[in-house]
Amino acid sequence: MCGKNMLVAQNEMIVAVVKRIAGTLAAFQEKPLAEVHCAPEMHLVSLDLFTTLLGSEIYGESIVKQCITADHVTALLKPYLLQNPQESTAAQAGQWVHVVTAALGLLVDLTDKITGVRESLSGLFESPAGFVQVPGLCQPVLNVQVPNGWRNSGAGRRRSVERSIDEITRKLEQSFEVSKDKQATSAQLKETRGQVKSLESHIRKLEATNDALEVKAKRLKVVLKSLEVLQQDNKSQSEMLTMLQRHSDSMKQKNDSEKNSLQDANSLLQRDKSNLEHELQALESQCQKNESALQAKTALVEKLRSQLDKHRQMQEMIRSISAPTYDTSDE
């Protein structure tokens, strides 16, 4: 089924969707700015829908003109034109500009369509049917020569308008019957073009996303390399710490063994010291005893020496006394 037939078949559903979106946009006018959130992707989809419908000739135009007004589009611009641009990032600002540009383009299209319809209706009642031009409804193929009297006559003007309306109706019926296949092909081409445009837009977004992802991938590679270097450093430091821990454990064991040996040697020295102290005390007591004995013996020797001296003196006296007696007896 072609795009136009789809619009005709699904007219009620499409009108309900567009009215739902229009109601959401109208609610923006009543809400304060703090409660209105920027949703660029959703708003761009809505604007693309309105633009596509507006470009699908009378079928989509009638839906847009029935449901959407310029106030709805300006309400959509509210969160983007009143926000402080300094509070947004570069990516957000780019999306905002895209939304504002699309909305302004839709406003221009709406204004052109409405202005064209008003001019055609004005010309319908002010000029002959040969000069009536209604975009999207019929082609300006009529070239009826109206008498000058009809231009100044209300009845003639009314009859001219009636004939013009009948002619327009007949041309529309013929146009719809004869060029149905052509319109279907044109609608399919327009639908395909719209799909191609959406695909191109999607591809551009994907390319931008891909570029951003490539930049992030390069940054992640740099971070990964730095992490690998840090991991190698941590591994070498861990091995060094393990070696130091082993050396510390061996030194601790060695110190413990040396400490135990020193404690054993110290205990032996303490024991020898205590033994030597006992021996020293014994020797000191023995020395004291020997000194006292020596003093006693020295006193005894002195006493014996004095006695010996006295004995010698007595012997000498005895000898001196007995010496002459021996001499007389000898004679």
Phi, psi and omega in degrees: 000134183286173184295319181293317178297323176298318178298321180289317183291321183256030185300314183296316180295317180295318178298319179296318179296314181296320177295322178298316177295318179298321177296321177296319179292322179295330179293339178297328183294329184271338183276148173290164184298326183295334182265359180261119183259141177282126176229077188303318183296316179296318181292323177295321177298317179297315180296320177297321178297314180297316182295319179296315178297320181292333180269003181262040177058216192291330184294306180288325179300318181296323179294314181295314181292335179284327189246331189247137173236172178296331179296324178297318181292318177294328175294323177296328180284348186306307183292343183266328181273338182261345178289155175281117183297336180290342180275356182253156176278175180295320179295317179296320180298320177298318177295319179299316179298320178298316180296313181298318179297316179296320180294318178295321176298320178295321177298319178297316179297316178300316180297318179296317181296313182295318179297319179296319178296317180297317179296321180294317178295320178296318179292332180297324182264351183249344184226164178297168182294335180295339181257006180283130177226109178247106183300133177084352182251315181204169179261150181282065182264350182280136178217068185271132176272116182260134177298153182296330181293330180290331182294329182261002182251132179292321180294318179296320178296320180295317179295323177297319179295318180298316179297322179296318180296317178298318180294319179297318179297316180296317179296323178297314180299315179297319181297317180293325182282318186283316187258034180294313180295320179296318178295320178299316179297317178297319178295319178297319178298316179296319178296319178296318177298318177298318178296320178297317178298317179295321177295318177299316177298317178296320178295318178299318177297318179295322177296316177298317178296321179296318177299315179297320179293324177296318177299315178297322179296319177298316178298319179294325176296316177299315179297321180295318177297316178297323177294322177296317177298316178297324179294318177297316178299317179296323179295313178297319177295324177294318177297319178297318178296323177296316178297317179296324178294317177298314178299319178296320178296317179296318178296323178295316177297317179297316178296322178295317179295317178296322178296318179295317179295319178295322177296319177297314179297321179295319178296321177296317179296320177298320179295314178298322179297316179296321178296315179296322178297318176298316179296320179297317177299319179296317179294320178298317178295321178295319178299317178300317178297317180295320178297316179295321178293320179296317177299319179294317179293322178297318177296322178294319179297316179299320179294316179294324180294319178294321177295321179295319177298317178297321180294320178296315179301319179295321178296316179297321178294319179296318179295318181295329180282320185274353183292311181297324182297320179293326181291321183291320179293331179291324180293000000 
